């Protein structure tokens, strides 16, 4: 039974790693405040806040994701919850957002996946 459970968990991890998401990307400045995953976040950190559905009560805290927009990509770490985000949307720190587009863009359609 334990062996089957381990196989199932490994398969679930592979499936979620291969799944790509598409949603809106916005930005925020955590200003040294604590994120939902329990660590203090700086504006210069490459971190994201996930929508509640993907945040999964913190199950994805610490996971790395790759965010793509207009032929640019950035790697970021899940460190916060975005309760106002729709499913598949991301809230990136301003520095992570700027790696993809100027802040003046404000909102952009991104694709992202776990890496």
C-alpha angles and dihedrals in degrees: 000000000000091000091054091048091052091050091049092050092048090050092048090052092051092048094049091046091055095048116101121206130205124201147118120303119209132164140235139178113234090190094204094309122138116266123220090263090064106255133106111255129208127206088240093058117103096231137132139209114224129214113258093259094057094035087064096194090305097312090127097047111133096017118134120234134186116223120198131195129162096344093313126106138188133190116226138170125239106244108144148036124243104203091179094053122102117232112294093015121123134207108208127193111257091253093053090046091050090055085067105031142345115281088243088074087069097182128029137175107247138178120215142172141179115266 
